[in-house]
Amino acid sequence: MSEHDLVIRGGTVIDGTGAKEKRADVAVKEGVIAEVGRVTGTAACEIDADGALVTPGLVDIHTHYDGQATWSNRLNPSSHHGVTTVVMGNCGVGFSPVKPEHHNMLVELMEGVEDIPGAALHEGLPWAWESFPEYLDFLGERQFDMDIGAQLPHAALRVFVMGERGANREEATDEDVAQMRKLTTEAIRAGAIGFSSSRTLNHRSVNGDPTPSLTAAEKELVGIGQGLADAGSGVIEMISDFKGLDGEFETLMKMVDAAGAPMTISLAQGLNKNGWRKILGKIDDANAQGRRVKGQVAPRAIGVLFGLSSSRNPFSENSVYKEIANLPLAERVQRMRDEGFKEKLLREAIARNEGREASPFKRLFAISDAWDYEPTPDQAIEAQAKQRGMAPETLAYELLLQNEGRQLLYSPFANYTEDCLDCCREMILHPNTVMGLGDGGAHVGLICDASFITYLLTHWGRDRTRGEKIDLPTLVKAQSHDTARTVGLTDRGVIKPGLRADLNVIDFDNLKLDMPHIVNDLPKGGGRFEQKTSGFLATIVNGQPTYLNGEATDALPGRLLRGQSD
C-alpha cells in the first residue's frame, strides 16, 4: 500500500505565505497536504515538478458563475488559470432568492449587468429553488472542477421581499427591512459566504433599468448588516459610484459597523486619474479605526474585446453594418470584403466620427498572440493609421477581417488613464487591497478578464518591460492566501501540512495566455469568450488532478463551500 495518494516531487515551492521559494516535495493524503520537504514515502500517483513552480491553488473571489454552476460541471475560463476556489454572487446580482413571477426580471438584470445571453439563462437555469438555502442545497448536490462559494445578492433579495417596489427602487419600509434582515441571517446560516450589493449606474438591466439596489437607503443597508451580525459571520462585497464620496463612504461604514463584518469595495482608476486614491484613503482611514475594509483591485486594465465574433465591434451602430449584423460570421466577412459595401460603410463611419471630441480609435488596439495588455499609444489604431496615411476607420475595418473575421480589438476603459499600468502596481502592493474583479462567467461576449489570474503572475512576475515588476512570492500570496482569508477561508491558500490539497504545478518559464476566442457552448448554443493557457502542468483540487497539461481529467472533486458550516 502506498503511504500517500499523491506526491509532487522536486518542485520549487512558493507556499503562499510570501516566504522565499524553496525546493521541496509535497505529499497529499485524503485531500490534505501531509508533508512538505523531502518526502521518502511512496505514492499512488507522482508528478515530476523538477524545474517547475508549485503553488497553492489560486482563489478568485469575484466571479459570476451563478448560472453556469447550475448547468455545467466546469467553471471555465477560471479553471484554465490555476483557480481552485471561486466566490460568485458578486455585484448584487444572482438568481436567488426568487419567486416564480420574478424569474424573467432577474434574467434581464443579469443579462444587462453581466452580459450573459438571456436565451442561455432562460434555457439553462432549472429554477429548482425559491429561497437562498434551497439554491445552496441545489448546488450542494452538484460536482465541479473547483470549489464554489455563493453570496446573497442584494438585487434578488430586494425584489423577493418588495416585488415591483423593489425593482423600481422605492424606499424599503421598516417591515421590508426586517424581512431582508431575517432572510440575510437565514442565508448566512445556510452557508452563504456573504452578501453583495451594487450602487453604480453602470449596472442596468438589458432594458436599461438601474439595478434595484442602486439607491437603497442607509436603514436598509444597516438592517441587512444586522442580519449578518445575527448570523455571526459573513463578508460584504460592494461596488459604488461614490457620488458624494464622504456621505456615501459614511453610509457604507455604518453597514460595516452594524454587521461587524469585513467589506471589499471595487476599486479602479477612472477618467479622474487620482480618484481611486481618494477612495483608498478612505479605506485606509476605516482600517485605522479598526474596521476591516479592502479595495478589490485588478492586475491590469479592465478592457473590452471588440470584433465580428464578439457582442460589439466599432461599427455595431453603423446602419450599413446593421444590414448584415445577424448573418453568420463567414457570410458577414464575405459581404465586408466587397469593395462597394466597404466604401458605403466607411463613408458613414467617417462622417459619424468627424464631430467627435475624442476619437474612438485613440485607445483601441489590435491584439496579437504575444499581447501583454500594457500597450503604448503608438500601438493604437489611430496612431498606426496616421503612420500609414489612412483613416483609422479604414484600418479598423481591415483588421476586423483578419483571421477570417476572428481578429479582436482591445479597448481598456479602466486602469489605463495614464497609458500604463503603474496604478495597478500601486494597488496590488497596497496593504489594504485584495485581488479581484476578474468577473469569470460574466461579460461573456465582450470581456475575458478571468485571465487576470495568469496575467498577474506572468506580467508582474516575469514579463513587464515598462516599469518595475513584483516578486513572485508576493504575487502568489496575493492570489491565494490573501484572497482566501478575505472571504473567511482559512483551510486553503497556503502549502502547509493539514491544509487542503489545492495546488498548481507550473512551467513558469513557458506560462502564457492563449488568445481569447469565442466558443458556442452556452445553452441554446450561445457564444462566450474562452481564454486558455499554456504552462499549467497540473491543477489539483482536494488532492485530485483536475487538469494535466491544460487538459481536463475526469475528476470533479469540487463542491459547494458553505461559509458558516465549513
C-alpha positions as CSV (number, residue, x, y, z in Angstrom):
1,M,0.0,0.0,0.0
2,S,1.3,3.5,-0.9
3,E,1.8,5.9,2.0
4,H,0.4,8.8,0.1
5,D,-2.2,9.4,-2.6
6,L,0.0,11.9,-4.4
7,V,3.5,13.3,-4.3
8,I,4.7,16.3,-6.2
9,R,8.5,15.8,-6.4
10,G,11.4,18.2,-6.8
11,G,9.4,21.4,-7.5
12,T,10.2,25.0,-6.4
13,V,7.6,25.6,-3.8
14,I,6.1,29.1,-3.4
15,D,3.9,28.4,-0.4
16,G,1.5,31.4,-0.3
17,T,2.8,33.0,2.8
18,G,5.1,35.4,1.0
19,A,8.2,33.5,2.1
20,K,11.0,32.9,-0.4
21,E,10.7,30.0,-2.7
22,K,12.3,26.6,-1.8
23,R,12.9,23.3,-3.4
24,A,10.7,20.6,-1.8
25,D,8.4,17.7,-2.3
26,V,4.7,18.0,-1.4
27,A,2.8,14.9,-0.3
28,V,-1.0,14.6,-0.2
29,K,-3.2,12.1,1.7
30,E,-7.0,12.1,1.6
31,G,-7.3,15.6,0.1
32,V,-5.0,17.1,2.7
33,I,-1.3,18.2,2.5
34,A,0.6,15.6,4.5
35,E,4.2,16.6,4.1
36,V,6.3,19.5,2.7
37,G,10.0,18.8,2.4
38,R,11.9,15.7,1.5
39,V,9.2,13.0,1.1
40,T,10.6,9.5,1.2
41,G,7.3,7.6,1.3
42,T,5.7,6.1,-1.8
43,A,2.6,7.4,-3.6
44,A,-0.2,6.1,-5.8
45,C,0.5,8.9,-8.1
46,E,3.6,11.1,-8.6
47,I,4.2,14.3,-10.5
48,D,7.7,15.3,-11.5
49,A,7.9,19.0,-10.8
50,D,11.7,19.4,-11.4
51,G,12.2,22.9,-12.9
52,A,8.6,23.9,-12.2
53,L,6.9,26.0,-9.6
54,V,4.5,24.5,-7.1
55,T,1.9,27.0,-5.7
56,P,-1.3,26.8,-3.7
57,G,-4.5,26.6,-5.7
58,L,-5.5,30.1,-6.7
59,V,-8.6,31.7,-5.2
60,D,-10.8,34.1,-7.2
61,I,-13.3,36.0,-5.0
62,H,-15.0,37.9,-7.8
63,T,-16.9,35.8,-10.3
64,H,-20.4,35.4,-11.7
65,Y,-20.8,31.6,-12.3
66,D,-24.3,31.8,-10.6
67,G,-26.0,30.5,-13.7
68,Q,-23.2,28.4,-15.2
69,A,-22.8,26.4,-12.0
70,T,-26.4,25.2,-12.3
71,W,-25.8,23.6,-15.7
72,S,-22.1,23.0,-16.0
73,N,-19.6,21.0,-14.0
74,R,-16.7,23.0,-15.3
75,L,-16.2,26.7,-14.4
76,N,-14.1,27.8,-17.2
77,P,-12.4,30.1,-18.2
78,S,-11.3,30.2,-14.5
79,S,-10.4,26.6,-14.3
80,H,-7.7,27.1,-17.1
81,H,-5.9,29.6,-14.9
82,G,-5.0,27.5,-11.9
83,V,-8.1,28.6,-9.9
84,T,-9.3,26.0,-7.4
85,T,-11.8,28.1,-5.5
86,V,-14.2,30.8,-6.7
87,V,-16.8,33.0,-5.0
88,M,-19.8,34.0,-7.1
89,G,-22.9,36.2,-6.4
90,N,-20.9,39.5,-6.7
91,C,-22.2,43.0,-7.6
92,G,-25.6,42.3,-6.0
93,V,-26.9,40.1,-8.9
94,G,-27.8,36.5,-8.9
95,F,-30.8,34.1,-9.1
96,S,-31.9,33.6,-5.6
97,P,-34.0,34.2,-3.6
98,V,-36.6,34.4,-6.3
99,K,-40.4,33.9,-6.7
100,P,-41.5,32.3,-10.0
101,E,-43.1,35.6,-11.2
102,H,-39.7,37.3,-11.0
103,H,-37.6,34.8,-13.0
104,N,-37.6,37.0,-16.1
105,M,-36.7,40.1,-14.1
106,L,-33.5,38.5,-12.6
107,V,-32.5,37.2,-16.0
108,E,-32.9,40.6,-17.6
109,L,-30.8,42.1,-14.8
110,M,-28.0,39.6,-15.2
111,E,-28.1,39.9,-19.0
112,G,-27.7,43.7,-18.7
113,V,-25.3,43.9,-15.9
114,E,-23.1,41.0,-16.7
115,D,-23.6,40.5,-20.5
116,I,-24.8,36.9,-20.2
117,P,-27.2,36.0,-23.0
118,G,-30.8,35.9,-21.8
119,A,-31.6,33.0,-24.1
120,A,-28.9,30.9,-22.4
121,L,-30.1,31.8,-19.0
122,H,-33.7,31.0,-19.8
123,E,-32.7,27.7,-21.3
124,G,-30.1,26.7,-18.7
125,L,-31.5,27.7,-15.4
126,P,-33.6,24.9,-13.8
127,W,-35.2,27.3,-11.2
128,A,-35.3,24.4,-8.7
129,W,-35.4,26.8,-5.8
130,E,-37.0,29.9,-4.3
131,S,-35.2,30.6,-1.1
132,F,-31.4,31.0,-0.9
133,P,-31.0,27.9,1.3
134,E,-32.8,25.9,-1.4
135,Y,-30.4,27.4,-4.1
136,L,-27.5,26.3,-1.9
137,D,-29.0,22.8,-1.5
138,F,-29.3,22.5,-5.3
139,L,-25.7,23.5,-5.8
140,G,-24.7,21.2,-2.9
141,E,-25.8,18.2,-4.9
142,R,-23.5,19.1,-7.9
143,Q,-19.9,18.4,-8.7
144,F,-17.4,20.8,-10.1
145,D,-13.8,21.1,-11.2
146,M,-13.2,23.5,-8.3
147,D,-14.9,24.6,-5.1
148,I,-17.5,27.4,-5.3
149,G,-18.9,29.7,-2.7
150,A,-22.0,31.8,-3.1
151,Q,-23.0,35.3,-1.8
152,L,-26.5,36.6,-1.2
153,P,-27.2,39.2,-3.9
154,H,-29.0,42.4,-2.9
155,A,-31.0,42.9,-6.1
156,A,-32.6,39.4,-5.9
157,L,-33.2,39.8,-2.1
158,R,-34.8,43.2,-2.6
159,V,-37.2,42.0,-5.4
160,F,-38.0,38.9,-3.4
161,V,-39.2,41.0,-0.4
162,M,-40.6,44.1,-2.2
163,G,-41.6,42.9,-5.7
164,E,-42.1,45.6,-8.2
165,R,-41.5,48.2,-5.5
166,G,-38.0,46.8,-5.0
167,A,-37.3,46.7,-8.8
168,N,-38.5,50.3,-9.0
169,R,-36.0,51.4,-6.3
170,E,-38.7,52.6,-3.9
171,E,-37.6,53.1,-0.3
172,A,-37.9,50.0,1.8
173,T,-40.4,50.1,4.7
174,D,-39.5,49.1,8.2
175,E,-41.3,45.8,7.6
176,D,-39.3,45.3,4.3
177,V,-36.0,45.9,6.1
178,A,-37.0,43.5,8.9
179,Q,-37.7,40.8,6.3
180,M,-34.4,41.4,4.5
181,R,-32.6,41.2,7.8
182,K,-34.2,37.8,8.6
183,L,-33.5,36.4,5.1
184,T,-29.9,37.5,5.3
185,T,-29.4,35.7,8.5
186,E,-31.1,32.6,7.1
187,A,-28.8,32.7,4.0
188,I,-25.6,33.1,6.0
189,R,-26.6,30.3,8.4
190,A,-27.4,28.1,5.4
191,G,-23.8,28.6,4.2
192,A,-23.7,31.9,2.1
193,I,-20.2,33.3,2.1
194,G,-21.6,36.8,2.5
195,F,-23.7,39.5,0.9
196,S,-23.1,41.7,-2.2
197,S,-24.6,44.9,-3.5
198,S,-24.3,47.4,-6.3
199,R,-24.7,51.2,-6.1
200,T,-23.5,52.1,-9.6
201,L,-25.4,53.4,-12.6
202,N,-23.2,51.3,-14.8
203,H,-25.3,48.3,-13.7
204,R,-28.5,48.2,-15.6
205,S,-30.9,45.5,-16.9
206,V,-31.0,44.7,-20.6
207,N,-33.9,47.1,-20.8
208,G,-31.8,49.9,-19.3
209,D,-33.3,49.9,-15.9
210,P,-30.9,50.7,-13.0
211,T,-30.1,47.8,-10.6
212,P,-32.8,47.6,-7.8
213,S,-30.2,48.2,-5.1
214,L,-28.8,51.5,-6.6
215,T,-30.4,53.9,-4.1
216,A,-31.1,51.6,-1.2
217,A,-31.3,53.8,1.9
218,E,-29.0,53.7,4.9
219,K,-31.5,52.0,7.1
220,E,-31.8,49.2,4.5
221,L,-28.1,48.6,4.4
222,V,-27.8,48.8,8.2
223,G,-30.7,46.3,8.5
224,I,-29.0,43.8,6.2
225,G,-25.8,44.4,8.1
226,Q,-27.6,43.5,11.3
227,G,-28.7,40.3,9.6
228,L,-25.1,39.4,9.1
229,A,-24.4,40.2,12.7
230,D,-27.3,38.0,13.8
231,A,-25.8,35.1,11.8
232,G,-22.4,35.7,13.4
233,S,-20.3,35.5,10.2
234,G,-20.1,36.5,6.5
235,V,-18.5,39.2,4.4
236,I,-19.8,42.1,2.3
237,E,-18.9,42.9,-1.3
238,M,-19.8,46.4,-2.6
239,I,-19.5,48.5,-5.7
240,S,-20.4,52.2,-5.8
241,D,-20.1,55.2,-8.0
242,F,-19.2,57.2,-4.8
243,K,-21.1,60.3,-5.9
244,G,-20.6,62.4,-2.8
245,L,-17.6,60.4,-1.5
246,D,-17.8,61.4,2.1
247,G,-21.5,60.7,2.6
248,E,-21.5,57.5,0.6
249,F,-18.5,56.1,2.4
250,E,-20.0,57.0,5.7
251,T,-23.2,55.1,4.8
252,L,-21.2,52.0,3.8
253,M,-19.2,52.2,7.1
254,K,-22.5,52.2,9.0
255,M,-23.3,49.0,7.3
256,V,-19.9,47.6,8.2
257,D,-20.4,48.6,11.9
258,A,-23.9,47.1,12.0
259,A,-22.6,43.8,10.6
260,G,-19.3,43.6,12.4
261,A,-18.1,42.1,9.1
262,P,-15.3,42.7,6.6
263,M,-16.2,44.6,3.3
264,T,-14.4,44.8,0.0
265,I,-15.1,47.7,-2.4
266,S,-14.4,47.6,-6.1
267,L,-11.5,50.0,-6.8
268,A,-10.2,51.0,-10.2
269,Q,-8.7,54.1,-11.9
270,G,-11.3,56.0,-14.0
271,L,-11.1,59.1,-16.1
272,N,-10.1,61.0,-13.0
273,K,-6.6,59.5,-12.7
274,N,-6.4,60.1,-8.9
275,G,-10.0,59.4,-7.9
276,W,-9.2,55.9,-6.8
277,R,-6.6,57.2,-4.4
278,K,-9.2,59.3,-2.6
279,I,-11.3,56.2,-2.1
280,L,-8.3,54.2,-1.0
281,G,-7.5,56.9,1.5
282,K,-11.0,56.4,3.0
283,I,-10.3,52.7,3.2
284,D,-7.1,53.4,5.0
285,D,-8.9,55.6,7.5
286,A,-11.5,52.9,8.1
287,N,-8.8,50.3,8.8
288,A,-7.0,52.7,11.2
289,Q,-10.3,53.0,13.1
290,G,-10.4,49.2,13.5
291,R,-12.7,48.2,10.6
292,R,-11.8,45.5,8.1
293,V,-12.2,47.1,4.7
294,K,-10.2,46.4,1.5
295,G,-10.3,47.7,-2.0
296,Q,-10.8,45.0,-4.6
297,V,-8.4,45.6,-7.4
298,A,-7.3,44.2,-10.8
299,P,-3.8,43.5,-12.1
300,R,-4.3,45.2,-15.5
301,A,-6.7,47.5,-17.3
302,I,-10.3,46.4,-17.5
303,G,-11.0,46.3,-21.2
304,V,-13.5,45.3,-23.9
305,L,-12.8,43.0,-26.7
306,F,-14.4,44.2,-30.0
307,G,-14.7,42.0,-33.0
308,L,-17.0,40.5,-35.6
309,S,-17.3,37.4,-33.3
310,S,-17.9,39.4,-30.1
311,S,-21.0,41.2,-28.9
312,R,-19.9,44.5,-30.3
313,N,-17.4,46.0,-32.8
314,P,-16.5,49.6,-33.8
315,F,-19.3,49.6,-36.5
316,S,-22.1,48.0,-34.5
317,E,-24.2,51.2,-34.6
318,N,-23.4,51.8,-38.3
319,S,-26.6,51.5,-40.3
320,V,-24.8,49.8,-43.2
321,Y,-23.3,47.2,-40.9
322,K,-26.7,46.6,-39.3
323,E,-27.8,45.3,-42.7
324,I,-25.6,42.2,-42.2
325,A,-25.2,42.1,-38.4
326,N,-27.3,39.0,-38.0
327,L,-25.6,36.9,-40.7
328,P,-23.3,34.1,-39.8
329,L,-19.7,35.2,-39.4
330,A,-18.5,33.7,-42.7
331,E,-21.2,35.4,-44.6
332,R,-20.6,38.8,-42.9
333,V,-16.9,38.5,-43.7
334,Q,-17.7,37.8,-47.4
335,R,-20.0,40.8,-47.6
336,M,-17.5,43.1,-45.9
337,R,-14.8,42.1,-48.4
338,D,-17.0,43.6,-51.2
339,E,-15.4,46.9,-52.1
340,G,-18.8,48.6,-52.7
341,F,-20.1,47.6,-49.3
342,K,-16.8,48.7,-47.6
343,E,-16.9,52.1,-49.2
344,K,-20.5,52.6,-48.2
345,L,-20.0,51.6,-44.6
346,L,-16.8,53.6,-44.2
347,R,-18.4,56.7,-45.6
348,E,-20.9,56.7,-42.9
349,A,-18.4,55.7,-40.2
350,I,-16.0,58.5,-41.0
351,A,-18.9,61.1,-41.2
352,R,-20.1,59.8,-37.8
353,N,-16.7,60.3,-36.1
354,E,-15.8,63.6,-37.6
355,G,-17.7,65.6,-35.0
356,R,-16.5,63.6,-32.0
357,E,-14.3,65.3,-29.5
358,A,-12.4,62.1,-28.6
359,S,-11.6,59.5,-31.3
360,P,-12.8,56.0,-30.5
361,F,-9.6,54.7,-32.1
362,K,-7.1,56.6,-29.8
363,R,-7.1,53.8,-27.3
364,L,-8.1,50.8,-29.4
365,F,-5.5,48.1,-30.2
366,A,-5.3,45.0,-32.3
367,I,-4.3,42.2,-30.1
368,S,-1.8,39.5,-31.1
369,D,-0.5,36.2,-29.9
370,A,2.1,38.0,-27.8
371,W,-0.2,40.7,-26.5
372,D,0.8,41.9,-23.0
373,Y,-2.1,44.3,-22.2
374,E,0.2,47.2,-21.5
375,P,0.5,48.8,-24.9
376,T,2.0,52.2,-25.8
377,P,0.0,54.9,-27.5
378,D,1.8,54.4,-30.8
379,Q,0.4,50.9,-31.0
380,A,-3.2,52.3,-31.1
381,I,-5.2,52.0,-34.3
382,E,-5.4,55.8,-34.6
383,A,-1.6,56.2,-34.4
384,Q,-1.0,53.2,-36.7
385,A,-3.4,54.6,-39.3
386,K,-1.7,58.0,-39.2
387,Q,1.7,56.4,-39.8
388,R,0.2,54.6,-42.8
389,G,-1.6,57.6,-44.2
390,M,-5.1,56.2,-43.9
391,A,-8.3,56.8,-41.9
392,P,-8.4,54.9,-38.6
393,E,-11.9,53.7,-39.6
394,T,-10.4,52.0,-42.6
395,L,-7.6,50.4,-40.7
396,A,-10.1,49.1,-38.1
397,Y,-12.3,47.7,-40.8
398,E,-9.4,45.9,-42.4
399,L,-8.1,44.5,-39.1
400,L,-11.6,43.1,-38.3
401,L,-11.4,40.9,-41.4
402,Q,-8.2,39.3,-40.5
403,N,-8.1,35.7,-39.2
404,E,-11.4,35.0,-41.2
405,G,-13.1,37.7,-39.1
406,R,-11.9,36.5,-35.7
407,Q,-9.4,39.2,-35.1
408,L,-10.1,41.1,-31.8
409,L,-9.6,44.7,-30.9
410,Y,-8.9,45.7,-27.3
411,S,-10.1,48.9,-25.6
412,P,-9.0,49.5,-22.0
413,F,-11.6,51.6,-20.1
414,A,-10.4,51.5,-16.5
415,N,-6.9,51.5,-15.0
416,Y,-5.4,53.0,-18.2
417,T,-5.9,56.7,-17.9
418,E,-2.1,57.3,-18.0
419,D,-1.4,54.8,-20.8
420,C,0.4,52.4,-18.5
421,L,-0.3,50.0,-15.6
422,D,1.7,51.9,-12.9
423,C,-1.6,52.5,-11.0
424,C,-2.2,48.7,-10.9
425,R,1.2,48.0,-9.4
426,E,0.5,50.6,-6.7
427,M,-2.9,49.0,-6.0
428,I,-1.5,45.4,-5.9
429,L,1.1,46.3,-3.3
430,H,-1.1,48.4,-1.1
431,P,-1.8,46.7,2.3
432,N,-5.5,47.4,2.2
433,T,-6.3,45.9,-1.2
434,V,-7.1,42.4,-2.4
435,M,-7.1,40.9,-5.9
436,G,-10.4,40.6,-7.7
437,L,-12.7,42.0,-10.4
438,G,-12.0,39.2,-13.0
439,D,-15.7,38.6,-13.5
440,G,-15.3,34.9,-14.6
441,G,-18.6,33.7,-16.0
442,A,-19.8,37.2,-16.9
443,H,-19.4,39.7,-19.8
444,V,-19.1,36.7,-21.9
445,G,-19.3,38.4,-25.3
446,L,-17.2,41.5,-24.5
447,I,-14.7,40.8,-21.7
448,C,-12.4,37.9,-20.8
449,D,-10.8,39.1,-17.6
450,A,-10.9,35.7,-15.8
451,S,-7.3,35.6,-17.3
452,F,-6.3,38.3,-14.7
453,I,-5.1,35.4,-12.6
454,T,-2.4,34.1,-15.1
455,Y,-1.6,37.7,-16.1
456,L,-0.8,38.7,-12.6
457,L,1.9,36.1,-12.5
458,T,3.4,36.4,-16.0
459,H,3.3,40.2,-16.5
460,W,4.2,41.4,-13.0
461,G,6.4,38.4,-12.1
462,R,8.3,38.0,-15.4
463,D,7.5,40.0,-18.5
464,R,7.0,43.6,-17.7
465,T,9.3,46.0,-19.6
466,R,7.6,49.4,-19.0
467,G,8.4,49.6,-15.2
468,E,9.1,47.7,-12.1
469,K,8.0,44.1,-11.6
470,I,6.8,42.4,-8.4
471,D,8.4,39.3,-6.8
472,L,6.6,36.0,-7.3
473,P,6.1,35.1,-3.6
474,T,4.2,38.4,-3.1
475,L,2.1,37.7,-6.2
476,V,1.2,34.1,-5.3
477,K,0.3,35.2,-1.7
478,A,-1.9,37.9,-3.1
479,Q,-3.9,35.4,-5.2
480,S,-4.1,32.5,-2.8
481,H,-3.6,33.2,1.0
482,D,-4.9,36.8,0.8
483,T,-8.0,36.2,-1.3
484,A,-8.9,33.1,0.7
485,R,-8.6,34.9,4.1
486,T,-10.6,37.9,2.8
487,V,-13.7,35.7,2.4
488,G,-13.0,33.8,5.6
489,L,-11.5,30.6,4.1
490,T,-8.7,29.5,6.4
491,D,-8.3,25.9,5.2
492,R,-6.6,26.7,1.8
493,G,-4.3,29.2,0.1
494,V,-1.1,28.0,1.7
495,I,1.1,24.9,1.2
496,K,1.2,23.6,4.7
497,P,0.6,20.2,6.3
498,G,-3.0,19.9,7.5
499,L,-4.4,22.3,4.9
500,R,-6.5,21.4,1.9
501,A,-4.5,20.0,-1.0
502,D,-5.4,22.5,-3.7
503,L,-2.2,23.0,-5.7
504,N,-0.7,24.0,-9.0
505,V,2.4,22.8,-10.8
506,I,3.5,25.5,-13.3
507,D,6.1,25.6,-16.0
508,F,6.7,29.3,-15.3
509,D,9.2,29.9,-18.0
510,N,6.7,28.9,-20.6
511,L,3.5,30.1,-18.9
512,K,1.5,32.3,-21.2
513,L,-2.0,33.3,-22.2
514,D,-3.6,31.9,-25.3
515,M,-5.6,34.3,-27.5
516,P,-9.3,34.8,-26.4
517,H,-11.7,33.1,-28.7
518,I,-15.5,32.5,-28.9
519,V,-16.9,29.1,-28.1
520,N,-20.6,28.3,-28.6
521,D,-21.2,26.1,-25.6
522,L,-23.8,28.0,-23.6
523,P,-27.4,26.7,-23.5
524,K,-29.2,27.4,-26.8
525,G,-25.8,27.4,-28.5
526,G,-24.9,30.9,-27.1
527,G,-21.4,32.1,-27.6
528,R,-18.9,33.3,-24.9
529,F,-15.2,34.1,-24.7
530,E,-12.8,31.5,-23.6
531,Q,-9.1,32.0,-22.9
532,K,-6.9,29.1,-22.1
533,T,-3.2,29.0,-21.1
534,S,0.0,27.1,-21.7
535,G,2.2,26.2,-18.8
536,F,-0.1,24.9,-16.1
537,L,1.3,21.3,-15.9
538,A,-1.2,20.3,-13.2
539,T,-4.1,21.8,-11.2
540,I,-5.1,19.8,-8.2
541,V,-8.3,20.2,-6.2
542,N,-8.8,18.3,-2.9
543,G,-5.8,16.1,-3.8
544,Q,-7.1,15.1,-7.2
545,P,-5.6,16.4,-10.5
546,T,-8.4,18.2,-12.4
547,Y,-6.2,19.4,-15.3
548,L,-2.9,18.0,-16.6
549,N,-1.0,19.9,-19.2
550,G,-4.0,22.1,-19.8
551,E,-6.4,19.2,-20.5
552,A,-9.3,18.2,-18.2
553,T,-9.2,14.9,-16.4
554,D,-12.3,13.0,-15.4
555,A,-12.0,14.2,-11.8
556,L,-14.7,16.6,-10.4
557,P,-13.8,16.9,-6.7
558,G,-15.0,20.5,-6.3
559,R,-18.1,21.1,-4.2
560,L,-20.2,23.9,-2.8
561,L,-18.5,25.8,0.1
562,R,-20.9,26.5,2.9
563,G,-19.3,29.5,4.7
564,Q,-20.6,29.1,8.2
565,S,-20.5,25.3,8.3
566,D,-17.1,24.7,6.6
